[in-house]
C-alpha cells in the first residue's frame, strides 16, 4: 500500500472525472450549487469506500466467476442504503439531486471498475483507494459547482452558508444565467478538466526540455 501514490492518482493523475472521464452525467446534472456538489460527492465517496472494504474482505471467499456480479450487488445495495438515508435526513438535497441519487449505483460501479482493485488488493489498500477515488470525484464536482454558481448566480456556498442563501459576490443581474443550464455544465466541466490536464502535463514538458538540452 502506497498512500502517497494512491492520493496523487485519486486526486490528479487518475482522477475519475477529470482524467478517466467517468461518472460525468452526475457532474453535469447536479452541480448547480456547492451543496449539491458536496452532497453527491460525499454519497459517491461513502459507497466507494464501503464497497471496496466489503469486496476486498469477501474476495478470497467468492469464486472468481461471480466477482463482477458480486461487485454490482454490493455496490447497488450500498447505493440504495445511501439513497434512503439521504431521503430520510436530507430531503431537500435528495430533491435537488433528483434522479441521479437513485442512479448512484451506476456511477459507483463505473468508478470502482466492478471491484477490480478491491479483489486484487488488501482491505486497507482497497479502503484507501476508495477514499481517494471518491475524494478525487468530489473535488471535480465541487470545482464545477463553485464555477457554475459563481458565474451563473453571482454567489458562493448556496445551501450551506448564510442560512442556505449563500454569499452574494456580485448582483445576480450581472451573472451569466446560462451557466446554471446544461450548456453551462459542459463549459464549466471542460474548464476544470482543461485546468487539471494542463497542470498534469507541465512537469512532462519541463522534463522533455531538459532531456533535449542534455542531448545537445
N, C-alpha and C positions, 0 to 999 in steps of 0.2 A: 504493500500500500504506500503510495506516494502522494501525500495530501497536497503538497505544493503543486505537483503536476496536475492532479485532478482539479484543483482550484483554478489553475490557469486554463485548462481545457474547458471546464464547465462555463466559466465566465467569458472567455475570449476565443481561444483557438478552435474549440469545438462547440461554441455556443449553439444551443438547439435552434434558436430562431434566426440569429444573425449570420451564422456560418453554415449550419446544416439545413437551414430553411424548413424547419418542421414546426407544426402547430401554428401556422400563420393565420388561419381562419380566426382563431380567438384573438390573436394580436391585432388583427384588423377590425374586428367587430366590437369588442368590448372596451377598447382603450380610449374612451372619451373623457375620462376623469382619473385622477390619481387613485381614488378609492377603488374604482373598477379594475385598474391595472394591478394594484397591490392585492386585491381580493382574488382575482383569477390566478395571479402568480402564486399566492400562498396555497390555494387549492391544489394547483399542479405540483408544487413543491412537496406538500404533505403526501399526496398519492404516490409520487415517485419515490420518496424516502421510505414509506411503509411497504410499498410493493417490492422494492429492491431488498429490503430486510427479509420479508417473508419468502420471496423466491429464492434468495441465497440460502436461507435456512432450510427450505424444503427441497431444494435442488437435488441433494445426494439421495433422497428417498423417492424421487419421482423418475419413472422411465423417461429416457430422452425423447421417445416418440410423442409424449404428451407435454413436453416443455412449453411449446408455443401456446397450446390450448390452456394449460395451467396459468401461464402468464396473463392471458386475456381474461380468464375467470377471476383471478386475484385482483388484477387492476380494475376490472369492471365493478367488482364488489366494493372495493375501497372507494372508488369514484362515486358509487351510489350512496355510500355512507356519508361521504363528504358533502354530496349534494343535499341530502336530507338534513344534515347538521346546519348547513348554511341557510336553508329554507326555514329551519326552526328558530335559529338565533339571529340571523341577519336577513330578514325578509326583503328589506329594501335593496340590499346588494344582490340577492337572488333575482329580484325583479329586473335589475339593471343588466345582469349577466344573461338573463333570458335563456334561450335555447342552448347556449354554449356551456352552461353549467351541467345539464344532463349529458352533454356530449364530451364531458371531461375525460371519460374513459378512452375515447378515440384519440384524443390529444396525448394522453399519458402512454398509451400503448405505442404510439409512434415515437415518443421521446425516449422511452426505455428500450426500444428495439425488441419488443417481445420478451424482455427479461434476459437478453443475450449476455449482458455484462454480469448480471446477478448470478446466473447459473455457473459461470466460469470463475467466479472470484469469491473470496471470503465474505462473511457477513459485515465486518467493519468496513472493508473496502467498498462493498456494494452500497452501504448506507451513505458513505462519504460521496460516492459517485452520484447517488440520487439527490443528495443535498446540493451539490454544486451545479448539477444539471438543472435542478429546479431554481436555484438562485440565478443562474445564467438566463433562464427563460423569463424569470420575474424581472430581471434587470432590463431586458428589452421592452417588456410590457410597460414598465414604469417610465422609461425614457420616451416611448411613443405617447403614453398618456400625458405626460408633462408637456411635451411639444404640442400635441393637439389641443390640450386645454388652454395653454398659454396663447397660442396663435388664434385659436378658434373662439375663445371666450374672454381672453384677456385676464384670466385668473389662474390661481395655483392652489392645489390642495382641496378641490371641491369634494365634499363628502367627508372630509377629515378635519380641516381647520375652520376656525371661526364659526362654530356651530353647524358645520356642514356646508356653509355657503362658500367657503374658500376665501382666499385673499385676492381681491381685485387689484391687479397690477396696473392696468390701464382700462379706460372705458370700453365696455363691450361693443359700443357702436363703431369703434375703430378696428375691431377684430375681423379676421378673415373667417367668416362663418362656415365656409366650405371645408375648413379643417376638421370640423366635427361630423362631416358627412363621409360616406365611404371613400370618396376620392381623396379626402384629407388623410385617411388612414394609410392609403397607399403611399402618399407623398411623405408622410412622417416616418413610416417604416423604412422607406427607401433611404431617407436621410440618416436614420440610425444605423442601418446596415452598412451604408457607404462609409460612415464615420468609423465604425468598428473595423471594417475591412481595410480602410486606409491606415489605421493605427497598427493593424497586424502586419501590413506589408512594408512599413517604414524600416524596420530593422533589416529586412531582407535586402532592400535597396542599398542600404549603407554597407552591408556585408559584400554585396556584389561590387560596389565601387572600390572597396579596399582590396578585393581579390584582383580587380582589374589593374590597380596601381602596382600591386605586388608582381603581377605578371609582366608588366613593362620593365 
